[in-house]
Every structure is written in C-alpha cells, then in structure tokens.
Amino acid sequence: MPLYDYHCSACQAAFELLIRSSTPPVCPHCGSTQLQRGVSLTAPQGKSAGIVASARRQAAREGHFSNYQAAERAKTR
C-alpha cells in the first residue's frame, strides 16, 4: 500500500494517509472527502546518510553488532 499526501479542499489541512485503494480517504480534521492526492516521498531527500549514522550510534549504545560495517564484522564460514 502506498503512502499518499492529501490536501483537504474544505479545511486546507495537509496530511499523510496509508490506505487501501478500495477505501475512500477522509480528512482526519473535518471529515470531508474532498481531497487532492499526491505521492509522498519514501525518505527525506539527502538525509539517508544521517539516518544510517544515527541508527548505528543507537545500535552501538544498545550493544548490537549491526553498528559495524560489513568490512568490520568477523568473517564466518
């Protein structure tokens, strides 16, 4: 299921919804069905490296091995 951006024509609210194509979207603010749809971005542009670095720091704090890069991990056969 894709994530869509919606803009409500009735109350001018902008929001994201994850819904099935068979389900009609409804504005969570006013309940209107007069919505304009656009496709959402999957990840913030240009921030992927920061997200990966943040996840590695979190894993290191928690003691997981996922904070190591593939070249740093022990070779197993």
C-alpha positions as MATLAB code, in Angstrom:
seq = 'MPLYDYHCSACQAAFELLIRSSTPPVCPHCGSTQLQRGVSLTAPQGKSAGIVASARRQAAREGHFSNYQAAERAKTR';
ca = [
       0.000    0.000    0.000;
       1.473    3.371   -0.966;
       1.638    6.327    1.374;
      -0.114    9.371   -0.065;
      -0.110   13.062    0.808;
      -3.552   14.602    0.874;
      -4.727   18.199    0.874;
      -8.270   18.878    2.076;
     -10.175   21.418   -0.034;
     -12.660   22.084    2.782;
     -10.333   22.922    5.724;
      -6.985   23.362    3.856;
      -5.287   20.722    6.036;
      -2.331   18.721    4.675;
      -1.714   15.177    5.934;
      -0.471   11.679    5.014;
      -2.555    8.520    4.914;
      -1.779    4.867    4.343;
      -4.982    3.352    2.987;
      -6.149    0.612    0.649;
      -7.235    1.668   -2.819;
     -10.756    0.359   -2.102;
     -11.143    2.602    0.986;
     -12.213    6.218    0.321;
      -9.932    8.667    2.173;
     -11.461   11.024    4.729;
      -9.904   14.163    6.228;
      -8.980   13.453    9.887;
      -9.574   17.129   10.781;
     -13.036   17.851    9.323;
     -14.272   14.524    7.890;
     -14.519   15.837    4.336;
     -13.982   13.581    1.315;
     -12.983   16.482   -0.973;
      -9.265   15.643   -1.039;
      -6.474   16.180   -3.543;
      -3.926   13.352   -3.597;
      -0.168   13.379   -4.197;
       2.515   10.698   -3.735;
       4.668   11.012   -0.600;
       8.448   10.747   -0.622;
       9.780    7.494    0.779;
      12.658    9.067    2.715;
      13.786   12.621    3.371;
      15.935   13.676    0.449;
      19.621   13.971    1.271;
      19.250   12.662    4.819;
      19.774    8.929    4.285;
      23.406    9.016    5.427;
      22.373   10.820    8.618;
      19.653    8.279    9.304;
      22.096    5.377    8.869;
      24.684    7.052   11.122;
      22.035    7.682   13.780;
      20.889    4.050   13.641;
      24.481    2.819   14.011;
      25.041    5.034   17.062;
      21.812    3.721   18.606;
      22.877    0.116   17.936;
      26.310    0.766   19.464;
      24.689    2.167   22.627;
      22.453   -0.900   22.882;
      25.308   -3.356   22.260;
      24.146   -4.710   18.897;
      26.583   -5.795   16.206;
      24.604   -4.019   13.468;
      26.553   -0.830   14.118;
      29.608   -2.360   12.395;
      30.104   -2.037    8.648;
      30.378   -5.261    6.612;
      34.194   -4.934    6.375;
      34.461   -4.635   10.181;
      32.394   -7.737   11.009;
      34.059  -11.042   11.778;
      34.287  -13.393    8.835;
      32.335  -16.603    9.403;
      32.135  -19.693    7.217;
];
